[in-house]
Amino acid sequence: MNANDRTPADLLRSALASDPGRPLVTFYDDATGERVELSVATFANWVAKTANLLQGDLSAEPGDRAVLLLPAHWQTAVWLLACSSVGVVADVGGDPASADLVVSGPDSLDAARACSGERIALALRPLGGRFPQPPDGFADYAVEVPGQGDRFAPYAPVDPDEVALVVDGVELTGAEVVARAREDAGRLARSERPGGGEGGVRVLSGLSYGTWDGLSAGLFAALAGGGSVVLCRNLERLGESGLEKRVEDERVGVVRR
């Protein structure tokens, strides 16, 4: 990774420049049987489209606060990096009433209506599918994002010393997110089991995105360390034998749950 990277968006740009074809996020939902694998290039394309939606259609500016009422999911990871790309503060699980905009999954729509600003809803259906009926008062992400541009350029430079992320009530600047992620990537590398995949550490995470540990294991450490993540929702449904098989099949080096 580039030593000059100061924001999460910088980490993604460096990953795209170094090896765009490698897997970055592999997502499982063990309640539905869904599996999605995104390369660095595919993930970055989703981030660019989402950042264009934020900056353009939603008129978000650096310093605006976006509350993310979303589970650990590949689309949540996209939103985290899109916010970083624009300079919007990603407040994970925060109070929608104090937000400039809210991004909600299907299970938190009632709470999200407390936001008086823009409201985006994610159906979290397989392959990024849309809602059968758009929720009242929300724009459907799956309808809005496909037509956005594949390249993103911020209207204003993103300051790495401004708050970029709020998780579990703790505010972190972009530079602090990167520094923490690099430290965690080093620890993960030292704890990697024999037989893990080539290159950076491949982490299987069943942790919630509501804590730093979950965000790091499920996204940021992989970006900082040149690794990849197997992000698992509803992992408790898999069982121990199923988990062991997934670890082997996905060539996982570290498990966090």
Secondary structure, DSSP 8 states (H G I E B T S, - for coil): --TT--SHHHHHHHHHHH-TTSEEEEEEETTTTEEEEEEHHHHHHHHHHHHHIIIIIT---TT-EEEEE--S-HHHHHHHHHHHHHT-EEEET--GGG-SEEEE-TTSHHHHTT-SSEEEE----GGG---SS--TT-EEHHHHSTTS-SS---SS---TTSEEEEETTEEEEHHHHHHHHHHHHHHHHHT--TT--SSS-EEEE---TTSHHHHIIIIIHHHHHT-EEEEEESGGGT-HHHHHHHHHHTT-SEEE-
